[in-house]
Each structure stands twice: as C-alpha cells, then as structure tokens.
Amino acid sequence: MRFSTSVSALAFAAVALAQDVTIHVGSLNGAMALAFDPPSVNATKGSVVTFVFDGMPGNHTVAQSAFGKPCEPLENGFDSGFIFVPQGASAPFPTWNLTITDDSKPIWFYCAQTAGPKGAHCLNGMVGAINAPTVNNTFEAFQAAAKTQSGVVAPTPALSGVNALASAAPGPLTGNFTGVAVPTGTAGSSGNGTSGSNSTGTGTSTGTSTSTGKPNGASAIQISGLTAFVAAAFGIV
C-alpha cells in the first residue's frame, strides 16, 4: 500500500513537472490573425513549448526579445526564421519546439515580419511571453509597449536562446511550406549555440535591417548578411 502510494506521488510529480504547451502562430481561434495563440503561457523547466505555424496565409517568425525592447532581438536569443504557410495548406503544419531551461525568468518573443497590408507584425501587437509576471512587467504591458515602437529590428536565426533552446529548425518544410533564414547547426545549453541561416526562399545581398512598419509590397530584411525578400504578394498578412 505504501509502495503504491509512493508510485502515485512520483507519477503526480512527473506530470506536474511536464507542462508542455502549444502556441499557434498567425492564427487566433483557428482564424488567420497577427497573433500568437495563446499569447502568454506558463511552462516549467524541461517543458516543451511547441509553436505551430498554422495561420493561413502567413509568413511569421518566433524571435526572442526583451521586455524593454519588444520588437528587437535579444542578444544570444533564439529565432525560428521566416516560415511561409500558403492559403489552403493542410496539416501537418510546420512546428518548432523550444525546451525551457530556466523557468525562473520570463521569456519574451515577437514576430519580425514587416511586410503585409497592416505593416510590421510586432507593431500590431504580435508578441508573446512564457512565464511572464502577473504584476508590473506583465504580458499586457509588453504588448502595449510593442505597439508604440517606431520600428522592428530583424533577428539572427538561432536555435539557442536565453532560458530556452531548440534542437532543430522548424519543420516539416516540405510541399508548399517554405522557410527563409531558418537556423541550422546545434544548440548549446549556455544559450550561445552555433547557428547559421539556411534559406529555401529567395534572397539578395542588399537591404536594410529595420522597418518603420508601414505597409509595402515587399520587405527587405537583413539576416546574417542575407536580405530575404518576403513579399506581400505571397499572401502574407
């Protein structure tokens, strides 16, 4: 009896430790939106946060930032690269798994896309948080600050981040699903893992690294020496 009670307690503890969660990218309640859904979650150390790129049509990123600079990449932060999902696509959608390495500090992130009829996504409030405080530096304050920024700074693709890391790039990138400047290499537990850019989209060698968030036909985004043009003509929002 005592043994079975101990086993039950251990099983309960294991469940409590594993708080895997899913965040939808570019969709809200199943409809296309400039949003992460849910935008704010809690996850314990060792848990996996799965980002599902299912907003159709959509072309979004998951890039780590700081509370004080919501639309700029955090030094040594993670970045998924741009994942394009066309209209009419069907599951399985590309996913990206982040493992939480420290749950004592909040993790902030944003979409770095700057093209589309509504302008830069971060300036429209497309930001998210993991383990955000419930007072002072809350998710609501973070999102409100994002909407007041003057521009969006492009991140560098990376698997490793601060307090979280991914072991692989988003996938599957097959069929009509494509990626631009997705991270490659290996993730380091220190948050400074090696990564590069592996573009399956089109690119050129000139461009700028920031955006004022004004709508335009195409956006030039400087990423590790590669400027990826992510066109509104592809159907992104």
N, C-alpha and C positions, 0 to 999 in steps of 0.2 A: 504494500500500500504506500509506504513511504517512498519506495523507488519510483512508482508510477507518478506520485505527486511531484517528485524531483524532475522527472522527464517532462511532465506537463509544464512545469515552471521554465525549464530550459527552452521548450518549444515556444512558449509565450514570449520569452526574451528575444529569441531569434526573429520572431515576427515583428516585435517592437523595433528591433534594430534595422530591419529591412523595410524602408519606406520608399520603395520605387514609385516614381510618379511619371506621368506623361504630360507633355505640353505640346499643344498643336500650334504650328507656325503658319501664320497667314490665314487663319480661319477662326471663326467665333461661333460656337454652337452649330458647327457644320457648314456655315456660310462664309464665303470669302470676306476677309477683313484685314485691315492693317493692325493686327493684334497677335499676341501670344495668349493662348487659352489653355489653362488659366494663366493669368499674368504673374501671379505670385504664389509660390508653393513653399512647403517646408520639407526638408529631406535630411535624414541623419547621415552621419559619416558612414561611408561604404555603400550608401544607396545609389541607385542609378536613375538619373533623370533622362528620359527619352524624349527628344524633340522629333515630332512627326511633321514633315513638310507636306501638308495636305491642302493648303489654300490654293484654289484653282480659279483663274490662272494666278501664278505667283512666282516671285523671284526674291528670296529673302536670305538673310544671314542670321546667325546667332553669335554675337561678338561681345566679349566681356568688357565692361566699363567700370567706372567708379561712381559713387553716389553724387559727388560734386561735379562730375563731368559725364553726364549720362549718354551723350552722343559721341564720345571719343573713346578709342581703345585704351584699356588698362595696360600698363607696362607688364609684359610677360603673361598677358591674358589670352584666353582661348578665342578661336574664331573658326566657324564652320565653313567659311567660303559661301559663295552665292549658289543657291540650289533653285533651279528652274523647274516648275511644275506647270505643264500646259493645260489649257481648258480641255475637259473631257477625259483627263487621266483617271486611271483606276488603281486601286490598291494591288500590290503593296506599295505604299508611298515611301520615299526616302526617309530614313530616320538617322538620328545622331545621338549616341549615348554618352552622357557625362557622368562620371563617378565622383561623388562628393568625397573629398579628402579631409575637409575640416568643416564641421557644421557649427562652429562657434562664432563664425563671422558671416555676414551676408555676402551673397554673390549677385552682382548686378549685370544685366546684359541688354543689348539693343540690336535692332536691325539696321544695318549700314546701307541699305538700298536707298538711292537718291532719285531714281527715275520713277516716272509714273504720273498720272494726271493730278494726284494730290500732293506731289512733291516728296521730299525725303520722309521716309517712314518713321524714323526716330522722332522727327519734329511733329509728327502726327500722334505721338504717344505710343509707338510700337516699341515698348521696352518691357523688361521682366525682371523678376527677382526670385532668389532662392534664399530662404531663411532671413527674410527682411524683418527688422524690428517692428514692433507694434506701436511704438511711440517715437517721436522725434524724426529720425531718418526712416520713415515708413515708405512702403511702395508707392502710396498715393502722392507723397511729396516728391519722390523720384520721378514719377511720370509727369507731374506738373512741371518740374524743372526741365524735363526733356522738351516739352512743348514751347519753352521760352528760349531755347538755344538758337544761335544765329546760323549754325551750320552743322554738318556731320563729317566726322573725320574717318577715313577708311582704315580698317584694321589690317593686320598682317595675319594670314592664315596660320593657325597653330592648334595642335592637339592639346598641349598642356596649358593650364590656366592657373590662376591663384585660387587655391582651395577646391579645385575641381580639375579633372582631366578626362580626355577621351583616348581610347586605344586605337581608334580607326576613324577615317573620314566618313562623312555621311554616305549612305548607300541604301539600296542599290541605285546606281546611276546608270540605268540601262533603259533601252527603248527611248521614250520621249523625255525621260528625266535626264537633265544635264547639270553639270556643276562648273563654276568658274572660280579659279584660285582656291580650290579646296586644299586642306592641309595634308601633308604627307610626312613620312618619317616615323619617329617613335615619340611617345610621350614620356617625360621624366617626372618622377614623383615630386621633385622640387618645384615644379611649376615652370621650369625653364627647358622643357624638352625640345628636341630638334624638330623642325618642321619646314616645309617648303610650300611651293604653290604648284598645283597640278591642274591646269586649265583644260577643260574639254570644250570650252566655248571659244569665242573669237576674242582677239586682243591686239593691241598695238603698243608702241613704245613711248607714246607721248600722252600727256594728260595732266589732270590735277588731282589732289588728294582730298579736297573738301568740297562740300556743296552748300549752297545757300538754302536749299530745299525748295527752290522754285520749280514748278513743273517744266519738263522739257521732253524732247523726243528721245534722247539717249543720254546716258550718264557715263562720264569717263572717270574711272575710279582707279587710283594708283595703288597697287598692291605688290610689294616686294619687287619694284621695277617693272611690273606688268600693269598696263592700264587696260582693264576689262570694260568693254562697252556693253552695258546691259540695257537693251533698248526697250522703250515702252511699246514699241511695235510688236514685241514678243507676247504682249498681253499681260504684262505685269500690272499690279495695282499700285 
